[in-house]
Amino acid sequence: MRIIRVFSISIFLLADIFIIQKITQYALKPLLFSSLQLLFVAEILTIIFAFVVGKWLKLNFYWQLPKFQNYHEYTVFVLPVLLVAAISTISIMTMPTISIWQWLEGILLVLSAAVAEELILRGVVLNLFVKLFSGTTKYAEVYMCIATSIVFSSAHLMNLVHQSLFQTLDQMIGVFGLGMVLGMLYIRSGSLILPILLHSFFDLPSVVKGNLIGNTTYAFSIGRTLNIEHVVYCYCRINLCDMLSETVE
C-alpha cells in the first residue's frame, strides 16, 4: 500500500507541474513573452512548488557539497558529469554563433529546468522511495532508482503535445537510463549538486540547438546519443559499487 501511495503522490506532482506550465503559457503569452521566457517562468514556479511540497511532506533537500572518501569514489561520482560536459561542449562547438544574450537565456533555462526536475524527482519522489525501501533488501538502492526513473520517464509523456509518439517513446527509454544515473548519484553522494550539474550539461545542447537555433532534429539525435552513455554508465556504476564494497569488507 505504501508504494501505491508514493506513486499516487508522484502522479499528483506531475499533473500539478503540467498544470503550472499550461497556466503560465496561457497567462503570460499575451504579454509577448518568448517561448524560452515562458518556460523559464514555469520552471521557477515549479521550483517554488517543489519547496512547498517538500516542506509539506517534511523532506530535506540536500545541497551540501558531496564528500568523497577515496579516489575511487571521486572518479565514480565525477566521471559521468565530466563525460557529459565534454560531449556537450564538443557538440556546442559545432553550432552557429549566437549572441551572448541567447547564451544567457539558454543557460538560465537549463539551470532552472535542472533544479526544478531534480527537486521534484530526486528531492521529493526519490526521498519518498528511500523512506519506503531503505534497508529492506540488498538491492534497495537499485529498486529506488528504478521506481523514480519510471516516474521520471513517464513525466515525458507530456511531450506528446508537441512531438510524435515515436519520438516520445524513444525519449522516454533514454530518459529512464538518465534517471538511473541521476538517482544513483544522488543516493551515493547525498547531494543534489551532482545530479543538477549532470542534468544541466545533458540538456544544454538540446536547448541551444533546438530552441535557440531551431534545429530540433539535431537536438533529438544528440539527446539519444547521450542517453546511450547514461545507460552504459548506470550498468557499470551499480556493479562497480558492489565490487568496491566487497573490496572494503
MDAnalysis code that builds the backbone (N, CA, C; Angstrom):
import MDAnalysis as mda
import numpy as np

u = mda.Universe.empty(747, n_residues=249, atom_resindex=np.repeat(np.arange(249), 3), trajectory=True)
u.add_TopologyAttr("name", ["N", "CA", "C"] * 249)
u.add_TopologyAttr("resid", np.arange(1, 250))
u.add_TopologyAttr("resname", ["MET", "ARG", "ILE", "ILE", "ARG", "VAL", "PHE", "SER", "ILE", "SER", "ILE", "PHE", "LEU", "LEU", "ALA", "ASP", "ILE", "PHE", "ILE", "ILE", "GLN", "LYS", "ILE", "THR", "GLN", "TYR", "ALA", "LEU", "LYS", "PRO", "LEU", "LEU", "PHE", "SER", "SER", "LEU", "GLN", "LEU", "LEU", "PHE", "VAL", "ALA", "GLU", "ILE", "LEU", "THR", "ILE", "ILE", "PHE", "ALA", "PHE", "VAL", "VAL", "GLY", "LYS", "TRP", "LEU", "LYS", "LEU", "ASN", "PHE", "TYR", "TRP", "GLN", "LEU", "PRO", "LYS", "PHE", "GLN", "ASN", "TYR", "HIS", "GLU", "TYR", "THR", "VAL", "PHE", "VAL", "LEU", "PRO", "VAL", "LEU", "LEU", "VAL", "ALA", "ALA", "ILE", "SER", "THR", "ILE", "SER", "ILE", "MET", "THR", "MET", "PRO", "THR", "ILE", "SER", "ILE", "TRP", "GLN", "TRP", "LEU", "GLU", "GLY", "ILE", "LEU", "LEU", "VAL", "LEU", "SER", "ALA", "ALA", "VAL", "ALA", "GLU", "GLU", "LEU", "ILE", "LEU", "ARG", "GLY", "VAL", "VAL", "LEU", "ASN", "LEU", "PHE", "VAL", "LYS", "LEU", "PHE", "SER", "GLY", "THR", "THR", "LYS", "TYR", "ALA", "GLU", "VAL", "TYR", "MET", "CYS", "ILE", "ALA", "THR", "SER", "ILE", "VAL", "PHE", "SER", "SER", "ALA", "HIS", "LEU", "MET", "ASN", "LEU", "VAL", "HIS", "GLN", "SER", "LEU", "PHE", "GLN", "THR", "LEU", "ASP", "GLN", "MET", "ILE", "GLY", "VAL", "PHE", "GLY", "LEU", "GLY", "MET", "VAL", "LEU", "GLY", "MET", "LEU", "TYR", "ILE", "ARG", "SER", "GLY", "SER", "LEU", "ILE", "LEU", "PRO", "ILE", "LEU", "LEU", "HIS", "SER", "PHE", "PHE", "ASP", "LEU", "PRO", "SER", "VAL", "VAL", "LYS", "GLY", "ASN", "LEU", "ILE", "GLY", "ASN", "THR", "THR", "TYR", "ALA", "PHE", "SER", "ILE", "GLY", "ARG", "THR", "LEU", "ASN", "ILE", "GLU", "HIS", "VAL", "VAL", "TYR", "CYS", "TYR", "CYS", "ARG", "ILE", "ASN", "LEU", "CYS", "ASP", "MET", "LEU", "SER", "GLU", "THR", "VAL", "GLU"])
u.atoms.positions = np.array([
    [0.821, -1.208, 0.000],
    [0.000, 0.000, 0.000],
    [0.857, 1.260, 0.000],
    [2.021, 1.191, 0.668],
    [2.876, 2.374, 0.736],
    [3.424, 2.752, -0.634],
    [3.780, 1.731, -1.435],
    [4.317, 2.032, -2.753],
    [3.244, 2.650, -3.654],
    [2.001, 2.213, -3.500],
    [0.897, 2.815, -4.258],
    [0.725, 4.277, -3.859],
    [0.893, 4.548, -2.572],
    [0.766, 5.917, -2.075],
    [1.849, 6.819, -2.672],
    [3.086, 6.296, -2.750],
    [4.173, 7.090, -3.310],
    [3.943, 7.355, -4.786],
    [3.527, 6.328, -5.535],
    [3.245, 6.522, -6.962],
    [2.073, 7.484, -7.156],
    [1.099, 7.434, -6.273],
    [-0.040, 8.354, -6.353],
    [0.412, 9.795, -6.148],
    [1.280, 9.995, -5.165],
    [1.831, 11.332, -4.923],
    [2.635, 11.791, -6.138],
    [3.380, 10.871, -6.740],
    [4.181, 11.213, -7.918],
    [3.300, 11.662, -9.078],
    [2.220, 10.922, -9.314],
    [1.285, 11.295, -10.381],
    [0.662, 12.652, -10.094],
    [0.337, 12.895, -8.830],
    [-0.225, 14.178, -8.429],
    [0.768, 15.311, -8.713],
    [2.049, 15.087, -8.414],
    [3.073, 16.098, -8.651],
    [3.232, 16.384, -10.139],
    [3.281, 15.328, -10.952],
    [3.438, 15.511, -12.395],
    [2.247, 16.252, -12.991],
    [1.060, 15.929, -12.518],
    [-0.142, 16.619, -13.004],
    [-0.098, 18.092, -12.638],
    [0.343, 18.391, -11.416],
    [0.440, 19.784, -10.983],
    [1.468, 20.560, -11.804],
    [2.605, 19.909, -12.111],
    [3.634, 20.561, -12.922],
    [3.086, 20.882, -14.307],
    [2.363, 19.928, -14.896],
    [1.765, 20.148, -16.213],
    [0.789, 21.317, -16.170],
    [-0.007, 21.391, -15.108],
    [-0.971, 22.490, -14.952],
    [-0.245, 23.823, -14.799],
    [0.830, 23.829, -14.012],
    [1.618, 25.052, -13.824],
    [2.156, 25.555, -15.161],
    [2.692, 24.640, -15.962],
    [3.246, 25.023, -17.255],
    [2.179, 25.578, -18.186],
    [1.012, 24.941, -18.210],
    [-0.052, 25.384, -19.108],
    [-0.619, 26.729, -18.666],
    [-0.838, 26.888, -17.370],
    [-1.359, 28.159, -16.857],
    [-0.378, 29.296, -17.163],
    [0.918, 29.023, -16.959],
    [1.947, 30.024, -17.253],
    [1.927, 30.409, -18.723],
    [1.810, 29.401, -19.573],
    [1.808, 29.650, -21.005],
    [0.624, 30.519, -21.427],
    [-0.563, 30.184, -20.952],
    [-1.752, 30.927, -21.368],
    [-1.852, 32.290, -20.697],
    [-1.331, 32.398, -19.477],
    [-1.439, 33.662, -18.751],
    [-0.441, 34.706, -19.256],
    [0.783, 34.269, -19.601],
    [1.838, 35.217, -19.960],
    [2.038, 35.386, -21.462],
    [1.527, 34.465, -22.251],
    [1.712, 34.565, -23.701],
    [1.174, 35.869, -24.279],
    [0.022, 36.362, -23.807],
    [-0.476, 37.642, -24.340],
    [0.449, 38.822, -24.044],
    [1.361, 38.668, -23.078],
    [2.283, 39.748, -22.724],
    [3.525, 39.747, -23.598],
    [3.504, 38.926, -24.671],
    [4.557, 38.861, -25.668],
    [5.863, 38.293, -25.114],
    [5.772, 37.425, -24.181],
    [6.951, 36.715, -23.717],
    [7.380, 35.720, -24.797],
    [8.700, 35.493, -24.907],
    [9.182, 34.470, -25.838],
    [8.918, 33.091, -25.248],
    [9.047, 32.061, -26.089],
    [8.786, 30.695, -25.618],
    [9.769, 30.290, -24.520],
    [11.033, 30.695, -24.647],
    [12.023, 30.364, -23.621],
    [11.733, 31.099, -22.315],
    [11.288, 32.330, -22.417],
    [10.944, 33.089, -21.209],
    [9.753, 32.467, -20.498],
    [8.794, 31.988, -21.274],
    [7.636, 31.315, -20.679],
    [8.067, 30.047, -19.951],
    [8.966, 29.276, -20.574],
    [9.467, 28.062, -19.949],
    [10.242, 28.377, -18.672],
    [11.026, 29.454, -18.718],
    [11.819, 29.836, -17.550],
    [10.917, 30.194, -16.370],
    [9.881, 30.977, -16.631],
    [8.936, 31.340, -15.568],
    [8.246, 30.095, -15.015],
    [7.859, 29.178, -15.905],
    [7.211, 27.943, -15.462],
    [8.139, 27.117, -14.581],
    [9.435, 27.068, -14.923],
    [10.393, 26.307, -14.112],
    [10.589, 26.952, -12.743],
    [10.621, 28.270, -12.691],
    [10.753, 28.966, -11.406],
    [9.546, 28.667, -10.520],
    [8.351, 28.689, -11.099],
    [7.148, 28.354, -10.336],
    [7.178, 26.898, -9.877],
    [7.749, 26.017, -10.714],
    [7.877, 24.601, -10.334],
    [8.836, 24.443, -9.161],
    [9.917, 25.211, -9.146],
    [10.873, 25.170, -8.030],
    [10.190, 25.586, -6.730],
    [9.411, 26.664, -6.797],
    [8.672, 27.122, -5.609],
    [7.692, 26.048, -5.154],
    [7.010, 25.449, -6.121],
    [6.063, 24.372, -5.819],
    [6.768, 23.193, -5.149],
    [7.980, 22.837, -5.643],
    [8.744, 21.724, -5.071],
    [9.104, 21.994, -3.619],
    [9.504, 23.220, -3.309],
    [9.856, 23.561, -1.934],
    [8.629, 23.478, -1.019],
    [7.498, 23.922, -1.527],
    [6.263, 23.854, -0.737],
    [5.896, 22.401, -0.455],
    [5.951, 21.556, -1.484],
    [5.625, 20.139, -1.322],
    [6.615, 19.470, -0.372],
    [7.913, 19.794, -0.538],
    [8.922, 19.215, 0.338],
    [8.693, 19.570, 1.790],
    [8.321, 20.809, 2.046],
    [8.035, 21.238, 3.422],
    [6.787, 20.529, 3.949],
    [5.781, 20.373, 3.083],
    [4.532, 19.711, 3.471],
    [4.782, 18.246, 3.832],
    [5.661, 17.576, 3.066],
    [5.972, 16.170, 3.308],
    [7.112, 15.987, 4.315],
    [7.633, 17.103, 4.819],
    [8.725, 17.086, 5.807],
    [9.964, 16.386, 5.266],
    [10.340, 16.767, 4.032],
    [11.526, 16.210, 3.391],
    [12.648, 17.242, 3.399],
    [13.882, 16.758, 3.401],
    [15.042, 17.634, 3.352],
    [15.660, 17.606, 1.964],
    [15.988, 18.799, 1.444],
    [16.727, 18.894, 0.191],
    [18.201, 19.096, 0.541],
    [19.046, 18.194, 0.079],
    [20.447, 18.216, 0.483],
    [21.288, 18.967, -0.557],
    [21.837, 20.111, -0.140],
    [22.588, 20.986, -1.040],
    [24.089, 21.002, -0.736],
    [24.523, 20.292, 0.313],
    [25.931, 20.357, 0.674],
    [26.795, 19.730, -0.416],
    [28.051, 20.176, -0.479],
    [28.972, 19.599, -1.443],
    [29.218, 18.137, -1.091],
    [29.201, 17.247, -2.079],
    [29.429, 15.820, -1.786],
    [30.832, 15.589, -1.254],
    [30.950, 14.677, -0.301],
    [32.246, 14.335, 0.287],
    [32.661, 12.949, -0.204],
    [33.864, 12.871, -0.736],
    [34.361, 11.609, -1.271],
    [35.349, 10.991, -0.295],
    [35.180, 9.704, -0.037],
    [36.022, 9.012, 0.929],
    [37.376, 8.619, 0.346],
    [37.440, 8.383, -0.948],
    [38.694, 7.959, -1.562],
    [38.702, 8.319, -3.044],
    [39.816, 8.017, -3.690],
    [39.985, 8.347, -5.100],
    [38.976, 7.617, -5.972],
    [38.674, 6.367, -5.623],
    [37.723, 5.578, -6.419],
    [36.349, 6.224, -6.418],
    [35.885, 6.668, -5.259],
    [34.580, 7.321, -5.176],
    [34.571, 8.611, -5.980],
    [35.642, 9.377, -5.879],
    [35.732, 10.634, -6.622],
    [35.592, 10.376, -8.122],
    [36.315, 9.353, -8.603],
    [36.254, 9.020, -10.029],
    [34.859, 8.573, -10.444],
    [34.241, 7.708, -9.638],
    [32.930, 7.162, -9.979],
    [31.855, 8.239, -9.962],
    [31.925, 9.164, -8.991],
    [30.916, 10.206, -8.895],
    [31.068, 11.271, -9.975],
    [32.300, 11.730, -10.191],
    [32.531, 12.882, -11.064],
    [32.621, 12.495, -12.531],
    [33.027, 11.257, -12.809],
    [33.230, 10.841, -14.191],
    [32.025, 11.075, -15.099],
    [30.790, 10.675, -14.715],
    [29.660, 10.891, -15.641],
    [29.387, 12.360, -15.903],
    [29.584, 13.215, -14.885],
    [29.360, 14.648, -15.070],
    [30.374, 15.209, -16.058],
    [31.652, 14.846, -15.884],
    [32.692, 15.326, -16.786],
    [32.502, 14.784, -18.198],
    [32.076, 13.537, -18.298],
    [31.878, 12.921, -19.611],
    [30.758, 13.622, -20.380],
    [29.631, 13.851, -19.711],
    [28.513, 14.539, -20.368],
    [28.886, 15.986, -20.674],
    [29.639, 16.634, -19.769],
    [30.088, 18.007, -20.015],
    [30.974, 18.077, -21.254],
    [31.854, 17.077, -21.413],
    [32.742, 17.045, -22.576],
    [31.953, 16.854, -23.864],
    [31.001, 15.909, -23.846],
    [30.183, 15.655, -25.036],
    [29.364, 16.897, -25.395],
    [28.801, 17.536, -24.372],
    [28.004, 18.740, -24.606],
    [28.858, 19.858, -25.188],
    [30.061, 20.036, -24.642],
    [30.955, 21.089, -25.123],
    [31.336, 20.872, -26.576],
    [31.677, 19.631, -26.916],
    [32.051, 19.319, -28.300],
    [30.886, 19.583, -29.251],
    [29.688, 19.186, -28.845],
    [28.523, 19.382, -29.719],
    [28.192, 20.860, -29.871],
    [28.376, 21.636, -28.787],
    [28.079, 23.075, -28.843],
    [29.074, 23.798, -29.734],
    [30.326, 23.332, -29.766],
    [31.360, 23.984, -30.579],
    [31.052, 23.923, -32.064],
    [30.216, 22.959, -32.475],
    [29.872, 22.825, -33.894],
    [28.674, 23.680, -34.283],
    [28.094, 24.397, -33.326],
    [26.889, 25.169, -33.601],
    [27.225, 26.552, -34.162],
    [26.285, 27.134, -34.900],
    [26.475, 28.500, -35.372],
    [26.597, 29.472, -34.203],
    [27.220, 30.616, -34.462],
    [27.415, 31.622, -33.417],
    [26.078, 32.240, -33.022],
    [25.850, 32.359, -31.719],
    [24.662, 33.039, -31.211],
    [25.101, 34.128, -30.246],
    [24.212, 35.071, -29.987],
    [24.570, 36.219, -29.151],
    [24.743, 35.824, -27.690],
    [25.421, 36.701, -26.940],
    [25.639, 36.451, -25.523],
    [24.320, 36.401, -24.772],
    [23.321, 37.182, -25.232],
    [22.018, 37.175, -24.570],
    [21.286, 35.863, -24.814],
    [21.462, 35.279, -25.990],
    [20.871, 33.976, -26.265],
    [21.517, 32.897, -25.396],
    [22.837, 32.984, -25.242],
    [23.528, 32.038, -24.369],
    [23.025, 32.160, -22.941],
    [22.900, 33.398, -22.466],
    [22.436, 33.630, -21.104],
    [21.027, 33.090, -20.913],
    [20.173, 33.345, -21.888],
    [18.797, 32.869, -21.827],
    [18.751, 31.346, -21.794],
    [19.570, 30.711, -22.637],
    [19.607, 29.259, -22.683],
    [20.142, 28.642, -21.406],
    [21.225, 29.228, -20.856],
    [21.818, 28.698, -19.625],
    [20.861, 28.843, -18.452],
    [20.183, 29.985, -18.359],
    [19.216, 30.186, -17.277],
    [18.077, 29.169, -17.361],
    [17.618, 28.909, -18.584],
    [16.540, 27.929, -18.758],
    [17.015, 26.531, -18.374],
    [18.217, 26.161, -18.802],
    [18.756, 24.835, -18.493],
    [18.910, 24.652, -16.988],
    [19.481, 25.646, -16.311],
    [19.682, 25.542, -14.865],
    [18.356, 25.478, -14.116],
    [17.427, 26.338, -14.507],
    [16.138, 26.351, -13.814],
    [15.396, 25.038, -14.026],
    [15.469, 24.484, -15.250],
    [14.800, 23.207, -15.529],
    [15.454, 22.073, -14.754],
    [16.794, 22.069, -14.707],
    [17.505, 21.011, -13.984],
    [17.200, 21.066, -12.494],
    [17.204, 22.264, -11.923],
    [16.901, 22.416, -10.496],
    [15.469, 21.982, -10.210],
    [14.538, 22.420, -11.050],
    [13.126, 22.084, -10.845],
    [12.897, 20.580, -10.913],
    [13.431, 19.931, -11.957],
    [13.202, 18.495, -12.126],
    [13.910, 17.677, -11.050],
    [15.115, 18.102, -10.661],
    [15.827, 17.349, -9.622],
    [15.163, 17.519, -8.257],
    [14.634, 18.690, -7.986],
    [13.917, 18.892, -6.723],
    [12.692, 17.980, -6.651],
    [11.952, 17.920, -7.752],
    [10.741, 17.099, -7.769],
    [11.082, 15.611, -7.790],
    [11.940, 15.199, -8.745],
    [12.183, 13.763, -8.949],
    [13.117, 13.172, -7.907],
    [14.237, 13.812, -7.645],
    [15.165, 13.265, -6.669],
    [14.879, 13.798, -5.270],
    [14.623, 15.095, -5.149],
    [14.402, 15.670, -3.833],
    [13.122, 15.209, -3.154],
    [12.052, 15.023, -3.937],
    [10.766, 14.616, -3.360],
    [10.493, 13.130, -3.612],
    [10.373, 12.744, -4.892],
    [9.956, 11.380, -5.221],
    [10.972, 10.345, -4.729],
    [12.252, 10.541, -5.040],
    [13.255, 9.561, -4.621],
    [13.354, 9.488, -3.099],
    [13.246, 10.626, -2.419],
    [13.274, 10.613, -0.954],
    [12.104, 9.819, -0.382],
    [10.954, 9.912, -1.031],
    [9.803, 9.119, -0.582],
    [10.064, 7.629, -0.763],
    [10.686, 7.256, -1.889],
    [11.022, 5.853, -2.100],
    [12.113, 5.380, -1.138],
    [13.027, 6.277, -0.771],
    [14.059, 5.927, 0.217],
    [13.403, 5.556, 1.542],
    [12.413, 6.342, 1.949],
    [11.687, 6.029, 3.184],
    [10.981, 4.686, 3.088],
    [10.568, 4.341, 1.882],
    [9.817, 3.097, 1.679],
    [10.719, 1.866, 1.646],
    [11.861, 1.964, 0.917],
    [12.679, 0.786, 0.652],
    [13.980, 0.705, 1.449],
    [14.439, 1.804, 2.018],
    [15.761, 1.843, 2.641],
    [15.949, 0.718, 3.660],
    [17.006, -0.087, 3.451],
    [17.342, -1.150, 4.386],
    [16.496, -2.407, 4.272],
    [15.564, -2.445, 3.329],
    [14.676, -3.609, 3.235],
    [15.320, -4.779, 2.494],
    [16.263, -4.486, 1.586],
    [16.900, -5.532, 0.802],
    [18.268, -5.063, 0.344],
    [19.095, -6.007, -0.088],
    [20.450, -5.689, -0.540],
    [20.442, -4.743, -1.722],
    [19.437, -4.878, -2.574],
    [19.379, -4.068, -3.789],
    [18.365, -2.928, -3.668],
    [18.152, -2.449, -2.448],
    [17.168, -1.390, -2.221],
    [17.470, -0.147, -3.047],
    [18.746, 0.234, -3.146],
    [19.107, 1.439, -3.897],
    [18.729, 1.300, -5.363],
    [18.938, 0.113, -5.918],
    [18.590, -0.120, -7.321],
    [17.076, -0.006, -7.509],
    [16.311, -0.599, -6.605],
    [14.848, -0.534, -6.705],
    [14.346, 0.907, -6.598],
    [14.963, 1.690, -5.696],
    [14.568, 3.095, -5.550],
    [14.789, 3.851, -6.855],
    [15.954, 3.639, -7.460],
    [16.279, 4.346, -8.696],
    [15.380, 3.905, -9.849],
    [15.068, 2.617, -9.911],
    [14.168, 2.119, -10.955],
    [12.788, 2.756, -10.816],
    [12.264, 2.774, -9.590],
    [10.934, 3.348, -9.358],
    [10.912, 4.829, -9.721],
    [11.946, 5.569, -9.288],
    [11.994, 7.002, -9.591],
    [12.182, 7.244, -11.078],
    [12.977, 6.390, -11.732],
    [13.212, 6.546, -13.167],
    [11.942, 6.283, -13.970],
    [11.107, 5.381, -13.479],
    [9.809, 5.145, -14.131],
    [8.962, 6.414, -14.086],
    [8.962, 7.060, -12.924],
    [8.215, 8.319, -12.789],
    [8.827, 9.387, -13.688],
    [10.161, 9.495, -13.679],
    [10.882, 10.477, -14.489],
    [10.590, 10.273, -15.966],
    [10.628, 9.011, -16.400],
    [10.357, 8.699, -17.797],
    [8.904, 9.002, -18.165],
    [7.985, 8.640, -17.278],
    [6.558, 8.866, -17.534],
    [6.224, 10.347, -17.644],
    [6.996, 11.174, -16.936],
    [6.746, 12.622, -16.983],
    [6.886, 13.168, -18.400],
    [7.698, 12.499, -19.225],
    [7.926, 12.989, -20.581],
    [6.792, 12.641, -21.546],
    [5.765, 11.980, -21.036],
    [4.558, 11.793, -21.853],
    [3.916, 13.143, -22.176],
    [4.216, 14.149, -21.358],
    [3.699, 15.490, -21.612],
    [4.149, 16.008, -22.977],
    [5.283, 15.507, -23.480],
    [5.817, 15.985, -24.753],
    [4.988, 15.551, -25.954],
    [4.000, 14.690, -25.721],
    [3.122, 14.277, -26.817],
    [2.348, 15.456, -27.404],
    [2.259, 16.539, -26.649],
    [1.509, 17.697, -27.143],
    [2.262, 18.414, -28.257],
    [3.592, 18.155, -28.412],
    [4.329, 18.860, -29.459],
    [5.280, 17.961, -30.256],
    [5.226, 16.624, -30.041],
    [6.049, 15.732, -30.853],
    [5.338, 14.398, -31.039],
    [5.885, 13.569, -31.941],
    [5.224, 12.316, -32.300],
    [5.336, 11.281, -31.186],
    [4.505, 10.238, -31.295],
    [4.526, 9.159, -30.314],
    [5.876, 8.433, -30.350],
    [6.421, 8.190, -31.546],
    [7.712, 7.506, -31.663],
    [8.814, 8.299, -30.969],
    [8.882, 9.601, -31.229],
    [9.893, 10.435, -30.589],
    [9.736, 10.415, -29.076],
    [8.495, 10.449, -28.622],
    [8.237, 10.471, -27.178],
    [8.670, 9.162, -26.523],
    [8.330, 8.024, -27.136],
    [8.715, 6.734, -26.576],
    [10.229, 6.551, -26.590],
    [10.859, 6.968, -27.670],
    [12.312, 6.881, -27.768],
    [12.972, 7.736, -26.688],
    [12.411, 8.913, -26.467],
    [12.918, 9.806, -25.430],
    [12.735, 9.203, -24.046],
    [11.595, 8.588, -23.817],
    [11.310, 8.003, -22.508],
    [12.280, 6.874, -22.158],
    [12.636, 6.079, -23.165],
    [13.597, 4.989, -22.937],
    [14.948, 5.549, -22.524],
    [15.396, 6.561, -23.253],
    [16.672, 7.175, -22.916],
    [16.641, 7.879, -21.577],
    [15.546, 8.572, -21.298],
    [15.406, 9.300, -20.042],
    [15.410, 8.347, -18.850],
    [14.891, 7.127, -19.051],
    [14.939, 6.139, -17.978],
    [16.390, 5.855, -17.578],
    [17.268, 5.705, -18.573],
    [18.685, 5.496, -18.281],
    [19.298, 6.691, -17.575],
    [18.935, 7.886, -18.030],
    [19.417, 9.107, -17.373],
    [18.936, 9.161, -15.931],
    [17.687, 8.806, -15.710],
    [17.133, 8.833, -14.356],
    [17.848, 7.877, -13.415],
    [18.273, 6.721, -13.930],
    [19.017, 5.770, -13.109],
    [20.332, 6.369, -12.645],
    [21.028, 7.032, -13.546],
    [22.308, 7.636, -13.188],
    [22.112, 8.776, -12.194],
    [21.136, 9.627, -12.442],
    [20.870, 10.749, -11.537],
    [20.488, 10.253, -10.145],
    [19.693, 9.183, -10.111],
    [19.288, 8.625, -8.826],
    [20.456, 8.057, -8.050],
    [21.323, 7.298, -8.748],
    [22.490, 6.728, -8.086],
    [23.427, 7.819, -7.593],
    [23.607, 8.864, -8.394],
    [24.464, 9.974, -7.984],
    [23.925, 10.638, -6.719],
    [22.623, 10.822, -6.669],
    [22.021, 11.488, -5.508],
    [22.129, 10.619, -4.258],
    [21.818, 9.337, -4.385],
    [21.858, 8.444, -3.226],
    [23.273, 8.299, -2.692],
    [24.246, 8.088, -3.594],
    [25.612, 7.822, -3.153],
    [26.350, 9.089, -2.718],
    [26.061, 10.233, -3.336],
    [26.761, 11.468, -2.954],
    [26.038, 12.214, -1.840],
    [24.734, 11.930, -1.658],
    [23.969, 12.611, -0.622],
    [23.759, 14.076, -0.899],
    [23.795, 14.460, -2.176],
    [23.657, 15.869, -2.538],
    [22.961, 15.991, -3.886],
    [22.205, 17.073, -4.054],
    [21.542, 17.348, -5.329],
    [22.463, 18.043, -6.326],
    [23.643, 18.444, -5.883],
    [24.527, 19.242, -6.733],
    [24.970, 18.471, -7.976],
    [25.479, 17.238, -7.798],
    [25.952, 16.471, -8.953],
    [24.822, 16.127, -9.927],
    [23.662, 15.666, -9.439],
    [22.559, 15.436, -10.392],
    [22.150, 16.685, -11.160],
    [22.143, 17.832, -10.492],
    [21.769, 19.081, -11.172],
    [22.799, 19.437, -12.237],
    [24.094, 19.290, -11.921],
    [25.145, 19.597, -12.893],
    [25.053, 18.670, -14.101],
    [24.919, 17.368, -13.850],
    [24.833, 16.416, -14.955],
    [23.593, 16.687, -15.807],
    [22.483, 16.924, -15.149],
    [21.229, 17.215, -15.849],
    [21.367, 18.473, -16.707],
    [22.041, 19.489, -16.185],
    [22.222, 20.744, -16.912],
    [23.071, 20.540, -18.159],
    [24.208, 19.865, -18.011],
    [25.073, 19.606, -19.168],
    [24.363, 18.751, -20.207],
    [23.541, 17.825, -19.738],
    [22.807, 16.960, -20.657],
    [21.818, 17.764, -21.503],
    [21.125, 18.713, -20.875],
    [20.081, 19.471, -21.568],
    [20.621, 20.621, -22.418],
    [21.814, 21.105, -22.106],
    [22.313, 22.324, -22.752],
    [22.361, 22.252, -24.277],
    [22.947, 21.198, -24.888],
    [22.985, 21.173, -26.357],
    [21.590, 21.166, -26.983],
    [20.669, 20.429, -26.381],
    [19.313, 20.358, -26.930],
    [18.618, 21.706, -26.871],
    [18.793, 22.419, -25.747],
    [18.147, 23.727, -25.592],
    [18.746, 24.737, -26.573],
    [20.077, 24.754, -26.666],
    [20.734, 25.721, -27.549],
    [20.411, 25.431, -29.006],
    [20.567, 24.169, -29.398],
    [20.353, 23.827, -30.802],
    [18.871, 23.771, -31.154],
    [18.076, 23.214, -30.259],
    [16.665, 23.026, -30.568],
    [15.835, 24.275, -30.401],
    [16.088, 25.039, -29.307],
    [15.255, 26.205, -29.001],
    [15.825, 27.515, -29.526],
    [17.147, 27.687, -29.424],
    [17.738, 28.960, -29.832],
    [18.044, 29.004, -31.324],
    [18.474, 27.864, -31.893],
    [18.826, 27.836, -33.307],
    [17.702, 27.260, -34.153],
    [16.871, 26.405, -33.544],
    [15.701, 25.885, -34.246],
    [15.910, 24.563, -34.936],
    [17.036, 23.879, -34.649],
    [17.304, 22.587, -35.282],
    [16.886, 21.478, -34.328],
    [15.613, 21.099, -34.346],
    [15.101, 20.099, -33.408],
    [15.600, 18.702, -33.742],
    [15.914, 18.431, -35.016],
    [16.422, 17.116, -35.400],
    [17.758, 16.849, -34.733],
    [18.639, 17.859, -34.739],
    [19.943, 17.708, -34.097],
    [19.769, 17.520, -32.599],
    [18.912, 18.309, -32.003],
    [18.697, 18.212, -30.559],
    [18.211, 16.825, -30.184],
    [17.334, 16.274, -31.000],
    [16.791, 14.938, -30.734],
    [17.880, 13.881, -30.845],
    [18.744, 13.968, -31.863],
    [19.777, 12.952, -32.074],
    [20.868, 13.032, -31.022],
    [21.289, 14.224, -30.629],
    [22.345, 14.339, -29.625],
    [21.834, 13.851, -28.277],
    [20.560, 14.092, -27.992],
    [19.995, 13.590, -26.745],
    [19.999, 12.081, -26.705],
    [19.693, 11.440, -27.832],
    [19.671, 9.982, -27.904],
    [21.087, 9.428, -27.738],
    [22.091, 10.113, -28.305],
    [23.478, 9.678, -28.175],
    [23.931, 9.738, -26.723],
    [23.608, 10.830, -26.037],
    [23.977, 10.971, -24.638],
    [23.289, 9.927, -23.779],
    [22.073, 9.565, -24.124],
    [21.345, 8.567, -23.342],
    [22.037, 7.203, -23.386],
    [22.684, 6.864, -24.491],
    [23.417, 5.607, -24.582],
    [24.518, 5.576, -23.531],
    [25.216, 6.701, -23.388],
    [26.267, 6.782, -22.375],
    [25.707, 6.589, -20.982],
    [24.530, 7.158, -20.713],
    [23.923, 7.058, -19.391],
    [23.583, 5.611, -19.040],
    [23.013, 4.888, -19.991],
    [22.625, 3.508, -19.728],
    [23.866, 2.657, -19.452],
    [24.905, 2.830, -20.265],
    [26.143, 2.074, -20.067],
    [26.754, 2.401, -18.714],
    [26.807, 3.695, -18.385],
    [27.392, 4.082, -17.105],
    [26.584, 3.530, -15.938],
    [25.268, 3.539, -16.058],
    [24.408, 3.047, -14.981],
    [24.743, 1.593, -14.664],
    [24.899, 0.788, -15.704],
    [25.214, -0.628, -15.504],
    [26.566, -0.767, -14.794],
    [27.559, -0.010, -15.268],
    [28.893, -0.088, -14.661],
    [28.874, 0.442, -13.231],
    [28.088, 1.473, -13.002],
    [28.061, 2.111, -11.684],
    [27.551, 1.144, -10.618],
    [26.473, 0.448, -10.912],
    [25.886, -0.484, -9.948],
    [26.868, -1.608, -9.622],
    [27.482, -2.176, -10.663],
    [28.397, -3.277, -10.461],
    [29.702, -2.833, -9.811],
    [30.169, -1.637, -10.167],
    [31.405, -1.141, -9.586],
    [31.244, -0.885, -8.094],
    [30.092, -0.355, -7.697],
    [29.831, -0.103, -6.283],
    [29.851, -1.414, -5.495],
    [29.258, -2.455, -6.055],
    [29.269, -3.761, -5.393],
    [30.687, -4.271, -5.211],
    [31.514, -4.103, -6.261],
    [32.898, -4.579, -6.191],
    [33.696, -3.791, -5.164],
    [33.473, -2.466, -5.126],
    [34.197, -1.629, -4.173],
    [33.814, -1.981, -2.747],
    [32.519, -2.230, -2.497],
    [32.074, -2.565, -1.158],
    [32.631, -3.909, -0.709],
    [32.729, -4.856, -1.653],
    [33.311, -6.147, -1.323],
    [34.796, -6.027, -1.012],
    [35.488, -5.092, -1.733],
    [36.912, -4.871, -1.501],
    [37.155, -4.286, -0.116],
    [36.297, -3.333, 0.272],
    [36.436, -2.692, 1.572],
    [36.214, -3.704, 2.686],
    [35.221, -4.589, 2.514],
    [34.931, -5.597, 3.522],
    [36.073, -6.600, 3.639],
])
